[in-house]
Amino acid sequence: MALTRAILIAAGLPLLAVGAAAPAAAAIKCNDGNQLIQGNWMATPYCQDKLLAEVANARGFKTTFAAIRNNPNHKKELCRFLYTDIRVQMTCLDAGVPEYFGGGAR
C-alpha cells in the first residue's frame, strides 16, 4: 500500500510541476482602444490608454504605455497636444481635456 502510494505521488509530481510552469493565456487583447471581453469588443480605459500611447508615438511623442497608465498628468499633457486626433478624443475627454467647456472668464 505504501509502495503504491509512493509510486503514485512520484508519478504525479512532474505533472504538477508542468501544470504550474505553464504560462497564463489570459492576455488582454486590444484593438483600436477596445478590449475583447467574452467575445464582444468594449471600450475600456486600459485599451484606450494603449491606443493613446500608439497614437502619441506615431505623432512623434516619446512615451510608453506604462507612463500613461501610471501618471494621469502625463496622460493629460499628451491629450493637450493630441486632442484633435479623432482616435483619442473620447480618451482625452475622460481625462479632462480640454479643460474648458465654453463660457469665458467673467
JODA-V58321 format. One record per residue. RES is the residue in one letter. D_FIRST is the distance of its C-alpha to the first C-alpha in Angstrom with 1 decimal. Layout:
{{RES & D_FIRST} {RES & D_FIRST}}
//
This chain:
{{M & 0.0} {A & 3.8} {L & 5.4} {T & 5.2} {R & 6.2} {A & 8.6} {I & 10.0} {L & 10.7} {I & 12.3} {A & 14.2} {A & 15.4} {G & 16.6} {L & 18.5} {P & 21.3} {L & 21.8} {L & 22.2} {A & 24.6} {V & 26.7} {G & 27.0} {A & 28.2} {A & 30.7} {A & 32.3} {P & 35.8} {A & 37.0} {A & 39.2} {A & 41.2} {A & 44.4} {I & 47.5} {K & 49.8} {C & 53.5} {N & 56.6} {D & 60.1} {G & 59.0} {N & 56.7} {Q & 52.9} {L & 50.8} {I & 49.1} {Q & 47.2} {G & 49.4} {N & 52.7} {W & 54.8} {M & 55.8} {A & 57.8} {T & 55.8} {P & 57.0} {Y & 54.4} {C & 55.7} {Q & 59.3} {D & 59.0} {K & 57.5} {L & 60.5} {L & 62.9} {A & 61.5} {E & 62.0} {V & 65.5} {A & 66.4} {N & 65.3} {A & 67.2} {R & 70.3} {G & 70.2} {F & 68.5} {K & 66.0} {T & 63.1} {T & 59.4} {F & 57.3} {A & 55.7} {A & 59.2} {I & 60.1} {R & 56.9} {N & 57.1} {N & 60.8} {P & 62.7} {N & 66.0} {H & 65.3} {K & 64.7} {K & 68.0} {E & 69.8} {L & 68.7} {C & 69.5} {R & 73.1} {F & 73.6} {L & 71.5} {Y & 72.3} {T & 74.7} {D & 72.0} {I & 71.0} {R & 67.3} {V & 66.8} {Q & 69.4} {M & 67.0} {T & 64.6} {C & 67.6} {L & 68.9} {D & 65.6} {A & 65.9} {G & 69.4} {V & 71.6} {P & 74.5} {E & 75.1} {Y & 78.2} {F & 78.6} {G & 82.3} {G & 85.1} {G & 86.8} {A & 87.4} {R & 89.8}}
//
